């Protein structure tokens, strides 16, 4: 099966989306299933339209839907208010909470030699193919995996098999995939469909195929309209990799913004309903680092900030080691067991560093102090003063100036794009994985 719809000049309408979901259900064979699991994103992908798609699946498939397992990965569980906001048409009793530290099974393992080959020798460890045990419980006979394809700091492009092996994966798998991506270098990964981490997921999916129920993928691509509102640009569904390849190609077209000149001053707004940790809020750094000028400043307005990590253990690791350049973190991993045992946190610390190229300043709300911000390696700014100076409410993404003439580049939501100078995107070598020999 293969279903796709692309609209570059308008948004796919609600009625068109409903019709596409109908076509997917009919073509997928889901009507023959007895026990369906839906794996959609959590509130951090609120704008993905996965909420509407999931609600439509539940409405049309009725009692065949046995459970909804949001792909939390390492994120905190959604609150009841968040669930009701994102999935108003899906009964709360269907929702299950993924526990990445305890609730997983191993479906196979890529050997150390192959992972080293994929990473061009940058790491030497095996990779466990892990998923939530619900996927292999024996009762589930069909899976819908729903989500958005967008540039991603670890995989290059989000979703497809990542939704299973990170979204419902376990600690060891998440640690090792994220660290591999970090040491390979974010600049050669971001916005690319074929990367070392994607190779892990693709080969993991092949290895686990006989142990998982049939999976139908439903992928969306969200872009910005001229008025900066969000538009559903693409819908793709298949039971193989084709939907991902098409969605990634469209995302590269609508989500990557190439600039003529580097940005000297960037200001990013983090919606307090979506961004409550630097673990999530550092998308500001990932998505803008290739656009920042050497010696520039990235100011992050984070009124909802309340922690560094989404997970208490990771929060402790971030507070202990702080955000540092890649070489420093790799040295610490080699000698500090606490960091070596938390490789996803180590990867996050690398991703959250500017590698000394530009300043990173956080303007948090009242729940995180100036001392805490500075203790992890960032500069601090007063949120009230920053809001008054840069007035983010209603401001469109793009170039602006303050009242006294300071130029700055504003981003309304960093999760929706990737910004780079054309020269840096062209000059950065794409990190394609090493192909299997023989």
BELRALIN-V617630 format. One record per backbone hydrogen bond with DSSP energy under -0.5 kcal/mol. CO is the residue of the C=O (numbers start at 1). NH is the residue of the N-H. Records with the same first field share a line. If there is no record, write none. Layout:
BEGIN
CO=NH  NH
END
This chain:
BEGIN
1=239
3=237
5=235
13=17
14=18
15=19
16=20
17=21
18=22
19=23
20=24
21=25
22=26
23=27
24=28
25=29  30  31
29=32
30=33
35=141  142
36=66  67
37=144
38=40  69
39=146
40=71
42=45
43=46
45=48
46=49
49=53
50=54
51=55
52=56
53=57
54=58
55=59
56=60
57=61
58=62
61=64
62=65
64=36  66
67=38
68=70  96
70=72
72=75
79=83
80=84
81=85
82=86
83=87
87=90
91=94
92=95
94=68
96=70  98
98=100
99=102  103
100=171
103=133
105=131
108=129
110=127
111=115
112=116
113=117
114=118
115=119
116=121
117=120  434
118=434
119=122
127=110
128=130
129=107  108
131=105
132=135
133=136
134=137
135=213
142=37
143=145  216
144=39  146
145=218
147=220
148=150
150=158
152=156
155=157
156=152  191
159=162
160=163  164
161=164  165
162=166  167
164=168
167=73
170=174
171=175
172=176
173=177
174=178
175=179
176=180
177=181
178=182
179=183
180=184
181=185
182=185
185=188
186=189  190
188=431
189=192
193=195
195=199
196=200
197=201
198=202
199=203
200=204
201=205
202=206
203=207
204=208
205=209
208=211  212
209=212
214=143
215=217
216=145
217=238
218=147
219=236
220=149
221=233  234
223=231
225=228
229=225
231=223  233
232=12
233=7
234=221
235=5
236=219
237=3
238=217
241=245
242=246
243=247
244=248
245=249
246=250
247=251
248=252
249=253
250=254
251=255  256
252=256
255=257  418
256=258
257=420
259=422
262=264
263=293
264=297
265=409
266=299
267=411
268=301
269=271
271=274  275
274=276
276=306  307
277=281
278=282
280=283
281=284
282=285  286
283=287
284=288
285=289
287=419
288=291  292
289=292
290=421
291=263
293=296
296=359
297=266  299
298=300  361
299=268  301
300=302  363
301=270
302=305  365
307=278
308=279
311=315
312=316
313=317
314=318
315=319
316=320
317=321
318=322
325=329
326=330
327=331
328=332
329=333
330=334
331=335
332=335  336
335=337
336=339  340
337=341
339=342
342=345  346
343=347
344=348
345=349
346=350
347=351
348=352
350=353
354=357
357=295
359=298  361
360=379
361=300
362=364  381
363=302
365=368
369=373
370=374
371=375
372=376
373=376  378
374=377
376=323
379=362
382=386
383=387
384=388
385=389
386=390
387=391
392=395
398=410
400=408
402=405
405=407
406=402
408=400  410
409=267
410=398
411=269
413=416
414=417
418=257
420=259
421=425
422=426
423=427
424=428
427=429
430=432
431=196
END
